């Protein structure tokens, strides 16, 4: 389904129907952490990001990391985007925005 009812034609941005959204939220709250790091000297943040992605292999990232589950995640995201497209097609007032998923 479209993430934003005000902009339902942006299919790269979609939400999960319940209970999927609540399940994903619960998983993220249990599994994901936020950390802040302030370096003493200027650093190349791109290099830091690449190293973090390589080391941690974040399960929901598609950009900058390749994991054994990347293909499954890409497929799942395409399926969800297509479901959002079909849902929006049932609403004749939706302006469709064409684009692609990573």
Buried (B, 14 or more C-beta within 10 A) or exposed (E): BBBEEEEBBBBBBBBBEEEEEEEEEEEEEEEEEEEEEEEEEEEEEEEEEEEBBEEEBBEEBBEEBEBEEBEEBEEEBEEBBEBBBEBBEEEEEBEEEEEEEE
